[in-house]
């Protein structure tokens, strides 16, 4: 947000807290790489909230690390996808687009392959929320999963909005149900606050987990997490 | 600084590779074509696109590339770039460079394809491009096909994903990785910097 590393609580921009104890975005990305990170997950909050974007910072991060990077937030057109991929981003996380423009989703898959797309299922009280978590859709997690699996999407980022930025533990119930969908690769996000949360997620069998605030608040270190899980 | 040419035969996104090669001390130029008369210190075949489309683009410079390589210029093929070193592919029609004998086949359909993520390298034959890379190091893969070389002595590493496949080849001045060193963190950079050392020699 505004070119800085921030974390929000439950998606509320008023709760934004800056975390630059390791340096700016590019420098911090490099730190995670040196600590053994195997993938970086970046959300452009300004783009998600419709108040500008941080594309130049994303380009700078992509230039300073050599790791797979996934980017989400405000990716509303094929042009946006094209631009991000040209910066060396490997996967785009799409929240609103799959719901508002299934035709574009189809085009993106055709042009770049389904492996570049992660569909974001950000949910609150069972409903999928889009556009910076301000707009409610009429769909739930399970029916969305089935719908998008049906058109060839395999990777899903499932974020619990009420848990996000709270460090109070992930929404295990929703994630457990979601991971029962055959063939779906589930990435869990929201609420991870301690190593035990990762153990629970591993039991459920998710593909990966997004850890943000817990690392910036230094609840545990990336090295500790990697030592325990090997981390891919 | 030695000059390396990345051959652009597909849909963009050569940015990460260019960056990584510059980081290990090479001057990088992206070109759609090369001539035998060009002064080139190394060639990289990048890993994006479709075999048939790439083979079609390479059709007219096929001879130039093989001549340059036969003269001892180091070449690094990545992912699709590795597959293009062989003769053909199950991905579609078209002829690869045929620097090595063999064809590219699909990963078993019973697996999650593409094989996407971090996996280990089992070193089967030491080579200077693997200097200081320990056995079972993790590197990053995104692919649905892999080459089966006829000449087994060119195989440097293997990787297990449902089946065991060739994940790296190294023979004289020709190198190829099925994984993406430009996305494989410090280990990937190590491999690229070993390649750069070979180029500088």
Interface residues (C-beta under 8 A of the other chain):
Chain A: X33 X34 X36 X37 X38 X62 X63 X65 X66 X67 X68 X85 X86 X87 X88 X90 X112 X113 X115 X154 X183 X185 X231 X232
Chain B: X11 X12 X13 X15 X16 X19 X20 X23 X112 X114 X116 X117 X118 X119 X138 X140 X142 X181 X182 X183 X184 X185 X186 X188 X189
